[in-house]
Amino acid sequence: MRIDRRELLKYGASGAAIAAIPGGAWAQAGAGTLFAPTPGAWSAYEITTRVEILSPEGETQVWLPIPAFECEGWIKPGETTFQTKSGKGAIVQDPKSGARLLHVAWPAHEPQLELTALSRFSARDLKVDLGKSDPSVKLSAEQRARYTASTSTLRLAGIVTETSAKITVGAKDDLDKAKRIYDWIVDNTTRNPKTRGCGTGDIESMLKSGNLTGKCADLNALFVGLARASGLPARDIYGVRVAPSAFGYKSLGAGTANITRAQHCRADVFVDGIGWIPVDPADVRKVILEEPPGNLAADDPKVKAARSALFGSWEMNWLGYNDTHDIVLPGSKGPPLSFLMYPQAETARGRLDELDPDNFKYTINMRQIPA
C-alpha cells in the first residue's frame, strides 16, 4: 500500500506532534492524581515509523511489528499503510501466534533503502473486577496449552517450577496464586537502569544467578514464567508507550511524541471465572526507582497506589503489538526472535542491532487523532 509521503512526514518532529494534541494526553499529564485507571473514553493514535539502512550490503530486509493485539473493551488495532521508494513489501501474519509485521526486502545494490509506515490503533483504560465469578469464563484447551508452555526464554522446568511452588504454597485459589507471584516479584526484584533495552527475559538465568534485576522484559517475563509453572495461563504483551500518564506519573508514560525508545512489555494472567487479569510488577519497580524525586520508599503513596492498581488494571497510554515468542521472521537467514517488540533488519552481514537506532536508523513518532 502507498500513501502520500508528505502526509506521513508531517508529524515527523516531536514538537509538531505534541502541538497536534490540544486537550489530549499532554494536556492532562500534570494532573497529579494517584494512579487509578478505570475504563472511560476511547483514545486513538497514529504511529509513524521511519527506517533507513545506512550501510546496506547484499539483499537487505526489514521487519516492523505492527498493531495486532486486540481485546474487546480496551484495545483495537487499526490499519497500517506504508511507503518505500524501492523494494517490495507486504504485511504478513505469523501463523503460530497471530502477530502481524510489515516485511520489506530490497535486492543488492539498491541506492536508497528507506521505509515509512503508519499504523493506527484505539485504546481505553482497563480495569478488571477481581470479585466477579462467571463459570462460563474459561480458556479453550488449545489456548490453555499455548499460554502454559515453555519457550526459549521461559524455560519452566527445574528452578522456575521450584520457585513457583515455594511462592504459591498454601494459596487458596488461582487468584491468590497470581497475587502471591505478583507480590513476590515486586518485593524481590529491582529495576536495573543499566539493562540494555528492555532486557532479554531469560528467567531461568535470573533465578539461577540470584540476580533478580532488569527491566520490563525481564521482570514481567518472570511473572509470566512463574505463573505458567504454577499452572496459570499467562502471557507477555510486547509494545510501546505512546503518551504521558494522565495521572502525572512521569515514569509511566512517554515524555515526548518521539517514542523511538519507549518500548514496554506488560503481562496478564488468566483465572477461570474472571478472565485475563492485567498486571505490571515491572512498572511498580520503575515507579520506585524513577518517579521523582527517585528511589521512593515502598510505603510512598505513589508506590502504594501503583502497586494496588497494577494488579487488575492498566492505563492504556500504550500500544500492545503482540504476545509472540520465538517468532521466525519470514525470509530471514537468522535465528528466531525470542520476542518481537523492536524494528528488525538484516543484510548480507547478518542481523542488525535493533537497540542502536542511530546506526540501524529508525524513528517512531506518535500523534493523537480523533477517536
Secondary structure, DSSP 4 states (H G I P E B T S, - for coil): ----HHHHHTT-SHHHHHHT-TTSHHHHTT----S-------EEEEEEEEEEESS--SSEEEEEEE----BTTTEEEEEEEEEESSSEEEEEE-TTT--EEEEEEE-TT-S--EEEEEEEEEE--EE--TT---TT----HHHHHHTT---SS---TTHHHHHHHHHHTT-SSHHHHHHHHHHHHHHH-EE-TTSSTT----HHHHHHHT--EE-HHHHHHHHHHHHHHTT--EEEEEEEE-S--TT--GGGS-SSSB-TT-EEEEEEEEETTTEEEEE-HHHHHHHHHHSTTSS--TTSHHHHHHHHHTBTEE---EEEEE---SBPPTT-SSPPBS---S-EEEETTEE--TT-TTTEEEEEEEEEE--
